[in-house]
Amino acid sequence: MIQFPEGALSGYAKNPIQSWEEVDWTDVKDELNWIMRLAKQLQLWVVLGSAHPLTPPNRPHNSLYIVSDRGELVTRYDKRICSYTETTTFYSPGTEAITFDVDGIRFGCLICIEINFPTLFIEYGELGIDCLLLSSYPLDAFFYTKVRAHAGIHTLWIGLSVPTECAHLMNAGLIGPDGQSVAEVDTEIGLVVASLDPSATQFQIALQHARPWRASALAEFNKGRSIVDARSADRSCL
């Protein structure tokens, strides 16, 4: 599988796209079809950032196209939580999470500022994903800290794809379910290759212990179980 950044095919709004009138949607569709044919030829899954046009006057979605190794458009993720400028000027928000399976690994998708909303990660955890594909156009280095934190907290692999314009802030790469970098691009322009191995020794605690225990602990918490004890109820006692 190969993953590309937010807006990689169409261009990302605000930079470099100032107006959708600049975009030739016929060209975008033609290029997407060419990529789908190439994916089939190479037997390679493709996760591709692009604006997805809607029926006028509705603004496009900010999307990730999911193309299978058979060259088929399997599904599309539409960014659900957009920035103020995106919502008011450039994009229409999406409505739902999506998942897809490849070789026994379940994937989910988020785009850019959705990193700031833990509810979305909890939702994907309930959907049973193993790896979150996060394509972005980040504006600050703290973004990478948040990516690592979510990977470790939710015990997920996170595939992080950013454009070369953001290389001075962070590197594209793969974060493991322990919150540590598995592999990352070490130059402004490059390709990194990494494997998702659930049986790897370094992920045993995260995957075999932390993930199932946290799920069971949360389930118990949600049941609202508590003991009946006056000394528990009285928060002013010594």
PyRosetta script that sets phi, psi and omega in degrees:
from pyrosetta import init, pose_from_sequence

init()
pose = pose_from_sequence("MIQFPEGALSGYAKNPIQSWEEVDWTDVKDELNWIMRLAKQLQLWVVLGSAHPLTPPNRPHNSLYIVSDRGELVTRYDKRICSYTETTTFYSPGTEAITFDVDGIRFGCLICIEINFPTLFIEYGELGIDCLLLSSYPLDAFFYTKVRAHAGIHTLWIGLSVPTECAHLMNAGLIGPDGQSVAEVDTEIGLVVASLDPSATQFQIALQHARPWRASALAEFNKGRSIVDARSADRSCL")
pose.set_psi(1, 139.4)
pose.set_omega(1, 174.8)
pose.set_phi(2, -122.0)
pose.set_psi(2, 136.3)
pose.set_omega(2, -175.6)
pose.set_phi(3, -118.5)
pose.set_psi(3, 135.3)
pose.set_omega(3, -180.0)
pose.set_phi(4, -115.5)
pose.set_psi(4, 161.7)
pose.set_omega(4, -176.6)
pose.set_phi(5, -70.9)
pose.set_psi(5, 172.9)
pose.set_omega(5, 173.9)
pose.set_phi(6, -56.9)
pose.set_psi(6, 130.4)
pose.set_omega(6, 175.7)
pose.set_phi(7, 66.9)
pose.set_psi(7, 20.8)
pose.set_omega(7, -173.6)
pose.set_phi(8, -62.0)
pose.set_psi(8, -38.0)
pose.set_omega(8, -176.0)
pose.set_phi(9, -82.2)
pose.set_psi(9, -51.0)
pose.set_omega(9, -174.0)
pose.set_phi(10, -86.6)
pose.set_psi(10, -21.6)
pose.set_omega(10, -166.5)
pose.set_phi(11, 96.7)
pose.set_psi(11, 148.2)
pose.set_omega(11, -177.5)
pose.set_phi(12, -95.7)
pose.set_psi(12, 140.1)
pose.set_omega(12, -179.3)
pose.set_phi(13, -62.9)
pose.set_psi(13, 148.2)
pose.set_omega(13, -178.2)
pose.set_phi(14, 81.6)
pose.set_psi(14, -42.0)
pose.set_omega(14, 177.5)
pose.set_phi(15, -153.2)
pose.set_psi(15, 105.3)
pose.set_omega(15, 10.5)
pose.set_phi(16, -97.4)
pose.set_psi(16, -7.9)
pose.set_omega(16, -174.5)
pose.set_phi(17, -78.0)
pose.set_psi(17, 119.0)
pose.set_omega(17, 177.2)
pose.set_phi(18, -96.6)
pose.set_psi(18, -22.7)
pose.set_omega(18, 178.7)
pose.set_phi(19, -155.0)
pose.set_psi(19, 144.3)
pose.set_omega(19, 179.4)
pose.set_phi(20, -68.1)
pose.set_psi(20, -13.2)
pose.set_omega(20, 174.9)
pose.set_phi(21, -66.6)
pose.set_psi(21, -18.2)
pose.set_omega(21, 177.6)
pose.set_phi(22, -75.9)
pose.set_psi(22, -15.6)
pose.set_omega(22, -172.6)
pose.set_phi(23, -96.9)
pose.set_psi(23, 129.0)
pose.set_omega(23, 173.8)
pose.set_phi(24, -91.9)
pose.set_psi(24, 100.1)
pose.set_omega(24, -174.3)
pose.set_phi(25, -66.3)
pose.set_psi(25, -26.9)
pose.set_omega(25, 175.9)
pose.set_phi(26, -65.1)
pose.set_psi(26, -42.0)
pose.set_omega(26, 177.1)
pose.set_phi(27, -63.4)
pose.set_psi(27, -41.8)
pose.set_omega(27, 179.6)
pose.set_phi(28, -60.1)
pose.set_psi(28, -45.0)
pose.set_omega(28, 179.8)
pose.set_phi(29, -65.1)
pose.set_psi(29, -41.4)
pose.set_omega(29, 178.8)
pose.set_phi(30, -61.8)
pose.set_psi(30, -42.5)
pose.set_omega(30, 179.8)
pose.set_phi(31, -67.0)
pose.set_psi(31, -37.3)
pose.set_omega(31, 177.6)
pose.set_phi(32, -63.7)
pose.set_psi(32, -42.4)
pose.set_omega(32, 177.2)
pose.set_phi(33, -62.8)
pose.set_psi(33, -38.0)
pose.set_omega(33, 178.1)
pose.set_phi(34, -65.6)
pose.set_psi(34, -40.3)
pose.set_omega(34, 178.3)
pose.set_phi(35, -64.5)
pose.set_psi(35, -38.7)
pose.set_omega(35, 178.7)
pose.set_phi(36, -64.3)
pose.set_psi(36, -40.6)
pose.set_omega(36, 177.0)
pose.set_phi(37, -65.2)
pose.set_psi(37, -39.6)
pose.set_omega(37, 179.6)
pose.set_phi(38, -68.0)
pose.set_psi(38, -37.3)
pose.set_omega(38, 176.9)
pose.set_phi(39, -59.9)
pose.set_psi(39, -41.1)
pose.set_omega(39, 177.8)
pose.set_phi(40, -65.7)
pose.set_psi(40, -42.7)
pose.set_omega(40, -179.8)
pose.set_phi(41, -62.0)
pose.set_psi(41, -41.6)
pose.set_omega(41, -177.3)
pose.set_phi(42, -90.0)
pose.set_psi(42, -5.8)
pose.set_omega(42, -176.6)
pose.set_phi(43, 53.6)
pose.set_psi(43, 54.9)
pose.set_omega(43, -172.7)
pose.set_phi(44, -132.0)
pose.set_psi(44, 129.2)
pose.set_omega(44, 172.3)
pose.set_phi(45, -72.4)
pose.set_psi(45, 145.5)
pose.set_omega(45, -178.8)
pose.set_phi(46, -131.2)
pose.set_psi(46, 130.8)
pose.set_omega(46, 173.0)
pose.set_phi(47, -115.2)
pose.set_psi(47, 110.7)
pose.set_omega(47, -165.6)
pose.set_phi(48, -124.1)
pose.set_psi(48, 119.9)
pose.set_omega(48, 177.6)
pose.set_phi(49, -75.5)
pose.set_psi(49, 135.1)
pose.set_omega(49, 179.0)
pose.set_phi(50, -168.4)
pose.set_psi(50, 152.0)
pose.set_omega(50, 166.8)
pose.set_phi(51, -72.1)
pose.set_psi(51, 144.0)
pose.set_omega(51, 179.8)
pose.set_phi(52, -118.4)
pose.set_psi(52, 112.5)
pose.set_omega(52, -174.3)
pose.set_phi(53, -68.3)
pose.set_psi(53, 143.1)
pose.set_omega(53, 175.6)
pose.set_phi(54, -113.0)
pose.set_psi(54, -179.8)
pose.set_omega(54, 179.3)
pose.set_phi(55, -73.2)
pose.set_psi(55, 124.0)
pose.set_omega(55, 178.8)
pose.set_phi(56, -56.1)
pose.set_psi(56, 143.0)
pose.set_omega(56, 10.4)
pose.set_phi(57, -92.9)
pose.set_psi(57, 12.9)
pose.set_omega(57, 179.8)
pose.set_phi(58, -66.7)
pose.set_psi(58, 137.2)
pose.set_omega(58, 178.2)
pose.set_phi(59, -74.8)
pose.set_psi(59, 158.0)
pose.set_omega(59, -178.5)
pose.set_phi(60, -64.6)
pose.set_psi(60, 162.5)
pose.set_omega(60, 166.2)
pose.set_phi(61, -82.9)
pose.set_psi(61, 154.2)
pose.set_omega(61, 167.8)
pose.set_phi(62, -97.1)
pose.set_psi(62, 110.4)
pose.set_omega(62, -161.7)
pose.set_phi(63, -128.9)
pose.set_psi(63, 165.7)
pose.set_omega(63, 166.0)
pose.set_phi(64, -121.6)
pose.set_psi(64, 118.6)
pose.set_omega(64, 174.2)
pose.set_phi(65, -83.0)
pose.set_psi(65, 133.9)
pose.set_omega(65, 177.4)
pose.set_phi(66, -108.9)
pose.set_psi(66, 110.6)
pose.set_omega(66, -177.0)
pose.set_phi(67, -110.8)
pose.set_psi(67, 129.6)
pose.set_omega(67, -177.5)
pose.set_phi(68, -81.1)
pose.set_psi(68, 172.3)
pose.set_omega(68, 178.1)
pose.set_phi(69, -73.3)
pose.set_psi(69, 0.2)
pose.set_omega(69, 172.3)
pose.set_phi(70, -99.4)
pose.set_psi(70, 3.3)
pose.set_omega(70, 179.4)
pose.set_phi(71, 79.1)
pose.set_psi(71, 22.2)
pose.set_omega(71, -177.9)
pose.set_phi(72, -106.2)
pose.set_psi(72, 141.4)
pose.set_omega(72, 173.7)
pose.set_phi(73, -77.2)
pose.set_psi(73, 103.6)
pose.set_omega(73, -173.4)
pose.set_phi(74, -77.7)
pose.set_psi(74, -45.3)
pose.set_omega(74, 180.0)
pose.set_phi(75, -165.1)
pose.set_psi(75, -177.2)
pose.set_omega(75, -179.8)
pose.set_phi(76, -147.0)
pose.set_psi(76, 132.8)
pose.set_omega(76, 173.4)
pose.set_phi(77, -100.0)
pose.set_psi(77, 130.4)
pose.set_omega(77, 178.7)
pose.set_phi(78, -110.3)
pose.set_psi(78, 124.4)
pose.set_omega(78, -178.9)
pose.set_phi(79, -53.0)
pose.set_psi(79, 125.2)
pose.set_omega(79, -173.7)
pose.set_phi(80, -94.2)
pose.set_psi(80, -36.0)
pose.set_omega(80, 179.7)
pose.set_phi(81, -110.5)
pose.set_psi(81, 107.0)
pose.set_omega(81, -176.5)
pose.set_phi(82, -104.9)
pose.set_psi(82, 157.6)
pose.set_omega(82, 176.4)
pose.set_phi(83, -67.9)
pose.set_psi(83, 168.9)
pose.set_omega(83, -179.5)
pose.set_phi(84, -59.0)
pose.set_psi(84, -46.6)
pose.set_omega(84, -179.3)
pose.set_phi(85, -65.6)
pose.set_psi(85, -40.5)
pose.set_omega(85, 177.8)
pose.set_phi(86, -59.9)
pose.set_psi(86, -46.9)
pose.set_omega(86, -175.1)
pose.set_phi(87, -68.1)
pose.set_psi(87, -38.2)
pose.set_omega(87, -174.0)
pose.set_phi(88, -88.4)
pose.set_psi(88, -17.2)
pose.set_omega(88, -173.0)
pose.set_phi(89, -128.5)
pose.set_psi(89, -36.5)
pose.set_omega(89, -166.7)
pose.set_phi(90, -116.8)
pose.set_psi(90, -39.9)
pose.set_omega(90, -168.5)
pose.set_phi(91, -126.4)
pose.set_psi(91, 156.6)
pose.set_omega(91, 166.7)
pose.set_phi(92, -102.4)
pose.set_psi(92, 130.7)
pose.set_omega(92, -177.6)
pose.set_phi(93, -71.0)
pose.set_psi(93, 151.6)
pose.set_omega(93, 174.2)
pose.set_phi(94, -80.3)
pose.set_psi(94, -175.4)
pose.set_omega(94, -171.5)
pose.set_phi(95, -128.6)
pose.set_psi(95, -15.8)
pose.set_omega(95, -172.9)
pose.set_phi(96, -152.5)
pose.set_psi(96, 157.9)
pose.set_omega(96, 173.4)
pose.set_phi(97, -74.9)
pose.set_psi(97, 153.1)
pose.set_omega(97, 174.3)
pose.set_phi(98, -130.8)
pose.set_psi(98, 149.2)
pose.set_omega(98, 174.0)
pose.set_phi(99, -133.0)
pose.set_psi(99, 154.9)
pose.set_omega(99, 172.8)
pose.set_phi(100, -152.5)
pose.set_psi(100, 153.2)
pose.set_omega(100, -175.3)
pose.set_phi(101, -111.9)
pose.set_psi(101, 137.8)
pose.set_omega(101, 175.7)
pose.set_phi(102, -136.1)
pose.set_psi(102, 116.8)
pose.set_omega(102, 176.4)
pose.set_phi(103, 51.9)
pose.set_psi(103, 42.3)
pose.set_omega(103, 175.7)
pose.set_phi(104, 83.6)
pose.set_psi(104, 0.6)
pose.set_omega(104, 177.8)
pose.set_phi(105, -106.6)
pose.set_psi(105, 130.0)
pose.set_omega(105, 178.8)
pose.set_phi(106, -98.0)
pose.set_psi(106, 129.8)
pose.set_omega(106, -177.4)
pose.set_phi(107, -112.3)
pose.set_psi(107, 150.1)
pose.set_omega(107, 168.9)
pose.set_phi(108, -132.7)
pose.set_psi(108, 170.4)
pose.set_omega(108, -175.1)
pose.set_phi(109, -133.6)
pose.set_psi(109, 143.5)
pose.set_omega(109, 167.1)
pose.set_phi(110, -139.4)
pose.set_psi(110, 163.4)
pose.set_omega(110, -179.0)
pose.set_phi(111, -130.5)
pose.set_psi(111, 122.6)
pose.set_omega(111, 167.6)
pose.set_phi(112, 49.6)
pose.set_psi(112, -113.5)
pose.set_omega(112, -169.8)
pose.set_phi(113, -65.1)
pose.set_psi(113, -7.3)
pose.set_omega(113, 175.0)
pose.set_phi(114, -65.2)
pose.set_psi(114, -12.3)
pose.set_omega(114, 174.6)
pose.set_phi(115, -58.3)
pose.set_psi(115, -23.4)
pose.set_omega(115, -174.3)
pose.set_phi(116, -83.4)
pose.set_psi(116, 1.7)
pose.set_omega(116, -173.0)
pose.set_phi(117, -121.5)
pose.set_psi(117, 94.7)
pose.set_omega(117, -177.7)
pose.set_phi(118, -55.9)
pose.set_psi(118, -28.5)
pose.set_omega(118, -179.9)
pose.set_phi(119, -56.3)
pose.set_psi(119, -35.6)
pose.set_omega(119, -179.2)
pose.set_phi(120, -68.1)
pose.set_psi(120, -35.8)
pose.set_omega(120, 177.8)
pose.set_phi(121, -70.4)
pose.set_psi(121, -39.9)
pose.set_omega(121, 176.8)
pose.set_phi(122, -62.3)
pose.set_psi(122, -41.5)
pose.set_omega(122, 177.9)
pose.set_phi(123, -59.0)
pose.set_psi(123, -46.5)
pose.set_omega(123, -179.7)
pose.set_phi(124, -67.4)
pose.set_psi(124, -33.8)
pose.set_omega(124, 175.7)
pose.set_phi(125, -61.0)
pose.set_psi(125, -40.6)
pose.set_omega(125, 177.5)
pose.set_phi(126, -67.2)
pose.set_psi(126, -24.1)
pose.set_omega(126, 177.5)
pose.set_phi(127, -86.2)
pose.set_psi(127, -1.4)
pose.set_omega(127, 171.3)
pose.set_phi(128, 79.1)
pose.set_psi(128, 28.0)
pose.set_omega(128, -179.6)
pose.set_phi(129, -76.1)
pose.set_psi(129, 154.7)
pose.set_omega(129, 174.9)
pose.set_phi(130, -103.4)
pose.set_psi(130, -29.8)
pose.set_omega(130, -175.5)
pose.set_phi(131, -139.4)
pose.set_psi(131, 132.1)
pose.set_omega(131, 176.1)
pose.set_phi(132, -103.1)
pose.set_psi(132, 127.8)
pose.set_omega(132, 177.2)
pose.set_phi(133, -96.8)
pose.set_psi(133, 111.7)
pose.set_omega(133, -175.4)
pose.set_phi(134, -113.4)
pose.set_psi(134, 107.1)
pose.set_omega(134, 176.8)
pose.set_phi(135, -103.2)
pose.set_psi(135, 135.5)
pose.set_omega(135, -168.2)
pose.set_phi(136, -150.7)
pose.set_psi(136, 170.1)
pose.set_omega(136, 170.9)
pose.set_phi(137, -134.5)
pose.set_psi(137, 69.2)
pose.set_omega(137, -171.6)
pose.set_phi(138, -68.7)
pose.set_psi(138, 154.3)
pose.set_omega(138, -177.0)
pose.set_phi(139, -115.0)
pose.set_psi(139, -6.1)
pose.set_omega(139, 179.3)
pose.set_phi(140, -147.1)
pose.set_psi(140, 156.2)
pose.set_omega(140, -175.7)
pose.set_phi(141, -70.2)
pose.set_psi(141, -22.6)
pose.set_omega(141, 179.7)
pose.set_phi(142, -62.6)
pose.set_psi(142, -22.1)
pose.set_omega(142, 178.1)
pose.set_phi(143, -54.1)
pose.set_psi(143, -41.5)
pose.set_omega(143, -177.1)
pose.set_phi(144, -67.0)
pose.set_psi(144, -36.4)
pose.set_omega(144, 176.7)
pose.set_phi(145, -61.1)
pose.set_psi(145, -41.2)
pose.set_omega(145, 179.7)
pose.set_phi(146, -66.5)
pose.set_psi(146, -37.9)
pose.set_omega(146, 178.2)
pose.set_phi(147, -61.4)
pose.set_psi(147, -48.5)
pose.set_omega(147, 179.8)
pose.set_phi(148, -62.7)
pose.set_psi(148, -39.9)
pose.set_omega(148, -179.3)
pose.set_phi(149, -63.6)
pose.set_psi(149, -45.9)
pose.set_omega(149, 179.9)
pose.set_phi(150, -65.0)
pose.set_psi(150, -38.1)
pose.set_omega(150, 178.0)
pose.set_phi(151, -60.0)
pose.set_psi(151, -46.4)
pose.set_omega(151, -178.5)
pose.set_phi(152, -72.5)
pose.set_psi(152, -40.8)
pose.set_omega(152, -178.9)
pose.set_phi(153, -67.0)
pose.set_psi(153, -42.5)
pose.set_omega(153, -176.2)
pose.set_phi(154, -97.7)
pose.set_psi(154, 4.4)
pose.set_omega(154, 178.7)
pose.set_phi(155, 48.2)
pose.set_psi(155, 56.2)
pose.set_omega(155, 179.1)
pose.set_phi(156, -125.4)
pose.set_psi(156, 147.2)
pose.set_omega(156, 161.9)
pose.set_phi(157, -71.0)
pose.set_psi(157, 144.0)
pose.set_omega(157, 172.0)
pose.set_phi(158, -127.9)
pose.set_psi(158, 119.3)
pose.set_omega(158, 172.8)
pose.set_phi(159, -86.9)
pose.set_psi(159, 115.4)
pose.set_omega(159, -176.9)
pose.set_phi(160, -107.5)
pose.set_psi(160, 117.3)
pose.set_omega(160, 178.9)
pose.set_phi(161, -119.2)
pose.set_psi(161, 120.3)
pose.set_omega(161, 179.3)
pose.set_phi(162, -129.7)
pose.set_psi(162, 153.8)
pose.set_omega(162, -180.0)
pose.set_phi(163, -76.4)
pose.set_psi(163, 166.0)
pose.set_omega(163, -179.2)
pose.set_phi(164, -60.9)
pose.set_psi(164, -27.5)
pose.set_omega(164, 178.9)
pose.set_phi(165, -61.3)
pose.set_psi(165, -20.2)
pose.set_omega(165, -177.6)
pose.set_phi(166, -103.3)
pose.set_psi(166, 7.2)
pose.set_omega(166, -175.9)
pose.set_phi(167, -63.5)
pose.set_psi(167, -24.1)
pose.set_omega(167, 178.1)
pose.set_phi(168, -74.7)
pose.set_psi(168, -12.8)
pose.set_omega(168, 179.9)
pose.set_phi(169, -98.6)
pose.set_psi(169, -39.2)
pose.set_omega(169, -176.9)
pose.set_phi(170, -166.9)
pose.set_psi(170, 165.2)
pose.set_omega(170, 177.7)
pose.set_phi(171, -103.7)
pose.set_psi(171, 145.1)
pose.set_omega(171, 170.4)
pose.set_phi(172, -67.5)
pose.set_psi(172, 152.8)
pose.set_omega(172, 179.5)
pose.set_phi(173, 168.7)
pose.set_psi(173, -165.3)
pose.set_omega(173, -178.9)
pose.set_phi(174, -120.2)
pose.set_psi(174, 126.6)
pose.set_omega(174, 176.0)
pose.set_phi(175, -102.8)
pose.set_psi(175, 135.3)
pose.set_omega(175, -178.9)
pose.set_phi(176, -82.1)
pose.set_psi(176, 168.6)
pose.set_omega(176, -179.4)
pose.set_phi(177, -69.8)
pose.set_psi(177, -1.4)
pose.set_omega(177, 172.8)
pose.set_phi(178, -98.0)
pose.set_psi(178, 3.7)
pose.set_omega(178, 179.4)
pose.set_phi(179, 83.4)
pose.set_psi(179, 4.6)
pose.set_omega(179, -179.1)
pose.set_phi(180, -102.0)
pose.set_psi(180, 151.3)
pose.set_omega(180, 178.5)
pose.set_phi(181, -69.4)
pose.set_psi(181, 128.1)
pose.set_omega(181, 174.9)
pose.set_phi(182, -86.1)
pose.set_psi(182, -43.1)
pose.set_omega(182, 178.7)
pose.set_phi(183, -163.8)
pose.set_psi(183, 147.9)
pose.set_omega(183, 178.4)
pose.set_phi(184, -149.9)
pose.set_psi(184, 153.0)
pose.set_omega(184, 176.3)
pose.set_phi(185, -67.1)
pose.set_psi(185, 130.0)
pose.set_omega(185, -176.5)
pose.set_phi(186, -105.5)
pose.set_psi(186, 12.0)
pose.set_omega(186, 176.0)
pose.set_phi(187, -134.0)
pose.set_psi(187, 170.0)
pose.set_omega(187, 179.8)
pose.set_phi(188, -64.0)
pose.set_psi(188, -39.7)
pose.set_omega(188, 179.3)
pose.set_phi(189, -120.1)
pose.set_psi(189, 119.4)
pose.set_omega(189, -178.2)
pose.set_phi(190, -174.0)
pose.set_psi(190, 176.9)
pose.set_omega(190, -179.9)
pose.set_phi(191, -130.9)
pose.set_psi(191, 131.8)
pose.set_omega(191, 177.1)
pose.set_phi(192, -115.4)
pose.set_psi(192, 140.0)
pose.set_omega(192, -180.0)
pose.set_phi(193, -119.9)
pose.set_psi(193, 129.4)
pose.set_omega(193, -179.1)
pose.set_phi(194, -147.0)
pose.set_psi(194, 158.4)
pose.set_omega(194, -179.6)
pose.set_phi(195, -110.1)
pose.set_psi(195, 148.1)
pose.set_omega(195, 173.3)
pose.set_phi(196, -101.2)
pose.set_psi(196, 104.8)
pose.set_omega(196, -174.9)
pose.set_phi(197, -120.8)
pose.set_psi(197, 98.4)
pose.set_omega(197, -178.7)
pose.set_phi(198, -62.5)
pose.set_psi(198, -20.1)
pose.set_omega(198, -178.1)
pose.set_phi(199, -90.6)
pose.set_psi(199, -0.3)
pose.set_omega(199, -178.2)
pose.set_phi(200, -61.5)
pose.set_psi(200, 138.4)
pose.set_omega(200, -175.2)
pose.set_phi(201, -58.0)
pose.set_psi(201, -39.7)
pose.set_omega(201, -175.7)
pose.set_phi(202, -67.5)
pose.set_psi(202, -13.7)
pose.set_omega(202, -179.5)
pose.set_phi(203, -105.6)
pose.set_psi(203, 7.6)
pose.set_omega(203, -175.5)
pose.set_phi(204, -61.3)
pose.set_psi(204, -46.1)
pose.set_omega(204, -179.3)
pose.set_phi(205, -64.5)
pose.set_psi(205, -46.0)
pose.set_omega(205, -177.2)
pose.set_phi(206, -63.2)
pose.set_psi(206, -45.8)
pose.set_omega(206, -172.3)
pose.set_phi(207, -90.4)
pose.set_psi(207, -37.0)
pose.set_omega(207, -175.4)
pose.set_phi(208, -89.2)
pose.set_psi(208, -23.5)
pose.set_omega(208, -175.6)
pose.set_phi(209, -119.4)
pose.set_psi(209, -57.3)
pose.set_omega(209, -174.3)
pose.set_phi(210, -63.4)
pose.set_psi(210, -47.8)
pose.set_omega(210, -175.8)
pose.set_phi(211, -60.9)
pose.set_psi(211, -53.4)
pose.set_omega(211, -178.6)
pose.set_phi(212, -67.3)
pose.set_psi(212, -35.0)
pose.set_omega(212, -179.9)
pose.set_phi(213, -67.5)
pose.set_psi(213, -42.0)
pose.set_omega(213, -179.4)
pose.set_phi(214, -64.1)
pose.set_psi(214, -37.0)
pose.set_omega(214, 178.2)
pose.set_phi(215, -64.8)
pose.set_psi(215, -43.5)
pose.set_omega(215, -179.3)
pose.set_phi(216, -70.3)
pose.set_psi(216, -36.7)
pose.set_omega(216, 178.9)
pose.set_phi(217, -64.8)
pose.set_psi(217, -40.8)
pose.set_omega(217, 178.9)
pose.set_phi(218, -66.7)
pose.set_psi(218, -38.6)
pose.set_omega(218, 178.6)
pose.set_phi(219, -62.5)
pose.set_psi(219, -42.3)
pose.set_omega(219, 178.3)
pose.set_phi(220, -65.0)
pose.set_psi(220, -40.9)
pose.set_omega(220, 179.0)
pose.set_phi(221, -60.9)
pose.set_psi(221, -43.0)
pose.set_omega(221, -177.7)
pose.set_phi(222, -68.7)
pose.set_psi(222, -21.0)
pose.set_omega(222, 177.9)
pose.set_phi(223, -74.4)
pose.set_psi(223, -16.2)
pose.set_omega(223, 177.5)
pose.set_phi(224, 70.0)
pose.set_psi(224, 26.6)
pose.set_omega(224, -179.7)
pose.set_phi(225, -69.0)
pose.set_psi(225, 139.5)
pose.set_omega(225, 177.9)
pose.set_phi(226, -153.0)
pose.set_psi(226, 159.7)
pose.set_omega(226, 177.7)
pose.set_phi(227, -90.4)
pose.set_psi(227, 158.1)
pose.set_omega(227, 175.8)
pose.set_phi(228, -104.0)
pose.set_psi(228, 107.1)
pose.set_omega(228, -176.7)
pose.set_phi(229, -154.9)
pose.set_psi(229, 125.2)
pose.set_omega(229, -178.0)
pose.set_phi(230, -58.6)
pose.set_psi(230, -36.6)
pose.set_omega(230, -179.6)
pose.set_phi(231, -72.8)
pose.set_psi(231, -19.4)
pose.set_omega(231, 173.5)
pose.set_phi(232, -78.9)
pose.set_psi(232, -41.1)
pose.set_omega(232, -177.4)
pose.set_phi(233, -72.7)
pose.set_psi(233, -29.9)
pose.set_omega(233, -177.4)
pose.set_phi(234, -87.8)
pose.set_psi(234, 106.2)
pose.set_omega(234, -177.6)
pose.set_phi(235, -89.8)
pose.set_psi(235, 6.5)
pose.set_omega(235, 177.8)
pose.set_phi(236, -108.8)
pose.set_psi(236, -0.7)
pose.set_omega(236, -177.3)
pose.set_phi(237, -85.2)
pose.set_psi(237, 159.2)
pose.set_omega(237, 176.1)
pose.set_phi(238, -103.1)
pose.dump_pdb("model.pdb")
